[in-house]
Each structure stands twice: as C-alpha cells, then as structure tokens.
C-alpha cells in the first residue's frame, strides 16, 4: 500500500450498516469466546491480573444488515481500569452506545485466585475459583449477575454414624449465583459459602494442617442437603442479595455418581 495515499474509512462502503429487507430482528449477535487479559479489583485495594473468556452481544434491529464486530474488540481494548461491578456496568453502557443498540449482553468468565494460609503451619498457597459475571442492558437499565464455583470438603453424617471408625468424605463444588442491589466483594461471597462446608480446601497443607482439616470435617459432617440449606440460609438473611441460586454437588468417594441439591430464591423482582 502506498503510505502517501492512505485510504480513509469514510470512503469505504459500510456493508454491515446497510439496510435489510427481510424484516427479522436478531436477538443476539456479537463475539463469543474471545480470550482477553483482565485485571480484577480485590478487596485489599489491589488488582489481580487474569485471563478472561468474553462473550459480547447486542440486539440487531430488523432493518439493519449486520453489526460491527470489530467495535466489540475496541471496547474491550479501551477499558483502562480494573474490572469491578461498577466498571462492568459501564462496559455494558459503552457497548450499547458504541454499537447504537438498545439492548446488549456481556458474559465474562475468569479464574479468580485467593491466597490462603494453612490453619496450623501457616504455609501460604492460592486456591482458584471459577467466576462468571453476566450482565444485560435494556434502554439504559442494567442487570448484573455473579456466578462462583467454590470447591470445598464434605463429610457424610451417615457414614460417620454407622462406621466403627472413619467416615467417607469427598471434594464438593458449591455453585452460587446471585443478583445484588449493593456492592459485594467476590472474596466475601466465597468466604460465606466456604463457612457452610464441612471444611474449606487449601492449595498446600503440611501434615499438621492435614490432621486439622481432616478432624475439622469429621467434627462437622454434612449431607448435601445440609450444605445447600445452610448456604441458602446465609443469603436469605443478606439484604444486599435480591435473588440467588445455590447448588451443591458432592463427587462421591464410594459411589460412581454425584449427590446434588439446589435451592433458588427470588427475594425481590427486577422492575
């Protein structure tokens, strides 16, 4: 290309923006599964670098042929601040403004890491949690949801009661989805969930820690039904949470299947 004669975008045909005569609107159109570097706001005031998988969509009116896919990438690349619930809402607003859309959707999935200290030795390690922020915007009104998968340990009360020694336990996943009416930290949600398990899990444990965690779980046996009810009770009492779904899956250690339970609550309808 001759740099002395650059091509101006204004002189190139905008095919996507041309009219469409089929009279069919599209519910969602955009980009899916793009991986993008991201900084996440932490409770300690610092930001955590991670890599996110992002979906971004808008509603396309019936009279427009296509959306401008590159603009989604531009919006992601221009976001200067660490991601929080506040900046996530602004991302939704910016996307609809740039794409000239009345409705839009964004989903951002990423691993979130928390540094944890072993209960006896004090050795430090990190545990990862799968987090998804999902948001929608319609005529300027936003709706934000948070989904977190929290790994924990559970110990079977029945096994403990009927066995002469020992009890079977397993790693479990507690999946929490919430819609909040006030700011809430990811770390706080994770802590509230972990406290309802037989024991939380750690990235690294010394022998003294392993003894402590094993005995803690043994002294705190819970069925999958116990865990899901205990988590639900916590968020029933949290006035910041408008709606939630909590599900618990125990990856059974003596069966070739999982045990599962789920509770959903809508404490306040979106208006």
N, C-alpha and C positions, 0 to 999 in steps of 0.2 A: 504494500500500500504506500502511496506517495504521501509522506507526512506533511508535505507542503500544501496538500489539498485534503484536509480532514473532512470526513463525512459527518454532517450534522444530523443527529437523531430526528430532528424535526422534519427532515426531508425524506425519511424512510417511512414506508407505509405501516400503519399500526393495525395489523391484521386482527389481533385479539380484540381490539376495541371496535371492530366493525359490527354492523347490525346483524341480527339473526332472525330469520323469518319463521322459525318453527314454533315459536310461542311456548317454549318449555323452559321453565326456570330450573336451575341446578341447586340442590340442597347444600352440597359441599363440593368445593373444588379448590385445589391448592397443592401443597407439597407434603410428602409423607416420608417418615423415617430418615430425615436428614440428621446426621450427627454433627454436633456443634459444640465448641468449648463454651463453658459457662462458669461463672462464679456465683456461689450461693451464700447469702447472708447467714451468719451464725449468731447464736445468742450472745457470744462473748464479744461481739462487735467486729470480729474479723470476717473475711470471706474465704470460702473453700472452693478451690478450682476442681471442676469435674467435667465430664463429657456427657452431654445430653442427647437424647433422641427426640426429635421435634416433629410434630405434625401441625400444620397451619392451613386452615380452610376459610373460605368465605362463601356466602350465598351469591350465586350469579343470577341477575335478573334475566327474564325470558328474552329480552330484546338484545342482549349483548352476546357476541360470539364466544369470547373467552376471557380469562383473567390473565394478569401479567405475572407469571410465575417468578420472574427474577426479583420482583419487588418484595416477595416474602424473604428472600435471602438478604436483600438490602436492609430490611427492618431488623433482622437478627444481628447482622454485622454492625449496625449502628448503635445498638444498645450499649451504653458505656458503663452502666452501674451493675453492681452485683444483683442477682435476682432475689427478690423478696415478693411477698404477696402484693405489696404496693406497686413495685415495678412490673409485676406480672399483669396487673390490671391495666397499667399504662401501655404495655405491649399490645394488649387487645385493642385498646383505643387507637393506637398508632397504626395497627394493621388495617383496621377498617377505614381509617382516614386515608391512608396511602392507596388502598385498593378501591376506594369510593364505594364501600359496601355498607349496608345497614346491619348485617349480621355476620358474625365470624366465630371461629373456634380455634383454640390453641391447646395442644397437649404436649407437655414437656416431661420426659422420663429420664431419671438420672440416679446414679448411686450416691448416697449421702453417707459420709463416714463420721463416726463419733469415737473419740479417744476415750477408752475406759481403763480404769485402774483395778487390777485384780484385788479381791476382798481381803487377802491375808498378806501376800508378798508385796503388794503394791506395784507389781510389774505393769507397765503401760503397753497397751495394744489398741488396735482400732477394730471396730465392727462396722460392716456395711449394711445399709438399709435401702431397699428399692423404693423410690419416691416418684409419684406422678402428680404434677399439677395440671389440672384440666380447667379450662375456662371458656365461657361463651359470652358474647356480647350481642345485644339486640337493641338497636336505636339508642345507643349510649349507655344502656344498663348492663352491668357485668354480673356474672355468677361464677364463683370460683370454688373448685373442689380440690381437696388434698387426699391422696391415697398413699398409704405407707404399709410396707410389708415388714413386720417385726419378728425376727427369729427368737424363740425362747425355748426353755425346757419345761416339760410337763411330766408329772409322775402319777401313775394310776392309783387311786384310792382303793379300788377293789383288789388289785394285785398286792398292795401293802397289807390289807386286812386279812387276806386268806393265805398268805405265804408265811412259812416259819422263819424265813429270813430273806431280805431283799425285796425289791419291787421293780417292775419294769417301768422304764421311763423312755422318753423319746424327744427328739427335737420337733418343735412345732412352729408353725407360721401363724401369727395373728395379723390379719389384714384389716386396717382401719381406713374407712373413707369418711371424711367429714366435710360439712359446709359450715363455715363460721361467720358470725356477724361482727367479729372483732379480731384484731391481730393475734396470732398464736404462733409460737416457735415450733419448728419441727422437732427440736430436742425435747420440748415439753410433752408433745403428743407421744413420742417414743417412750419417755420415762413413765408416763401414766399407764401405757399399755404393759410395759415390762414388769411393773409392780404387781400386776394381777396374775402373773405366771407362777409356776412352782419355783422357777429360778430364771434369772436372765442369763444370757450367754456372753462369753468373752472371747477375744481373739487369741489370747495366750494365758495359760494357767500353769503355775508351779504345783508341785504335789500338795502342798498345804492348801492352796486355793481349790484344787480339785476335791479334796476332802470336804472343804467348807461348802462348796456348791452342791456336791452330792448329798450331803446331810441336810442342807437347806431345802432341797427339793423333797427329800424324804419326809421332812417335818411339815411340808406344805403340799400334800397331794391334792390334785385337782383333775376331775374329769373334764373333757372338752366342753361339756355343758356348764361346769363351774366357771371356767375361764371366760367363756363368751358372756355369761351373765354378769360376772364381776367387772369386765371391761365396759359393758353396756351401762351398768350402774354408775360408773365414774362419769361417763359422758352425759348421762341423763341429768346429772347434777351440775354440769358445766354450762352456765348461761350463755357463754360465747358460742356454743355449738348449736346450730339451728337444726341440723339433720346429720345422721350418721348411720353407717352400716359397719358392723364388726363381724368378721368371720374367723373361725379358728380351725386349722387343720393339723391334726396330730399324725405324724408319719410313724405309724405304729411299729414298735420294735419286735412284737411277737405275732403280728399278722401281716399278710401281704395286701393290706389295704389301709386307707387312712380313715380316721374318725373326723367328722366335720360337724360344725354348728354355726349358725348365723342369726344375727338379730339386726333389724333395721328400725330406725325411728325417724319420724319427721316431726320435730318439736315446733317448727314454725314454717309455714308455707312461704315460698318465694312469691312476692307480689309484684 
